[in-house]
């Protein structure tokens, strides 16, 4: 946008009319006149772009770091029933600790931007016996596999 403003002022300075300059740039003629006035009043700095920072962040960088640090601990340490982090749980902790309410869908995106993707622990039976499982895989499983039938040639 700044380059466009500078081009408009240059064109008008070269003798182009504000109407022709506006048509060339695809803007309203009053916009070109405003740019020329700003240039006369403030020089090149009058045409400089101004940053628009947008909405203020809800969490400070320290609070974000603390929230991400929670993910290195077990959820049960924070009073949750299982060891599974969810966006809803992180949202609840942020609301409880910092008083900031985030929607879980937004938090999923927020976490993935910070390289934290949803992880689900592998389910394992409590009574699982790895030695018995290895024996079964070595001895019984091959016998239980379905044997393929020999193929018969198709005669024409």
Rosetta blueprint (number, residue, H / E / L):
1 X L
2 X H
3 X H
4 X H
5 X H
6 X H
7 X H
8 X H
9 X H
10 X H
11 X H
12 X H
13 X H
14 X L
15 X L
16 X L
17 X L
18 X H
19 X H
20 X H
21 X H
22 X H
23 X H
24 X H
25 X H
26 X L
27 X L
28 X L
29 X H
30 X H
31 X H
32 X H
33 X H
34 X H
35 X H
36 X H
37 X H
38 X H
39 X H
40 X H
41 X H
42 X H
43 X H
44 X H
45 X H
46 X H
47 X H
48 X L
49 X L
50 X L
51 X L
52 X L
53 X L
54 X L
55 X L
56 X L
57 X L
58 X L
59 X L
60 X L
61 X H
62 X H
63 X H
64 X H
65 X H
66 X H
67 X H
68 X H
69 X H
70 X H
71 X L
72 X L
73 X L
74 X L
75 X H
76 X H
77 X H
78 X H
79 X L
80 X L
81 X L
82 X L
83 X L
84 X L
85 X L
86 X L
87 X H
88 X H
89 X H
90 X H
91 X H
92 X H
93 X H
94 X H
95 X H
96 X H
97 X H
98 X H
99 X L
100 X L
101 X L
102 X L
103 X L
104 X H
105 X H
106 X H
107 X H
108 X H
109 X H
110 X H
111 X H
112 X H
113 X H
114 X L
115 X L
116 X L
117 X L
118 X L
119 X L
120 X L
121 X L
122 X L
123 X L
124 X L
125 X L
126 X L
127 X L
128 X L
129 X L
130 X H
131 X H
132 X H
133 X H
134 X H
135 X H
136 X H
137 X H
138 X H
139 X H
140 X H
141 X H
142 X H
143 X H
144 X H
145 X L
146 X L
147 X L
148 X L
149 X L
150 X L
151 X L
152 X L
153 X L
154 X L
155 X L
156 X L
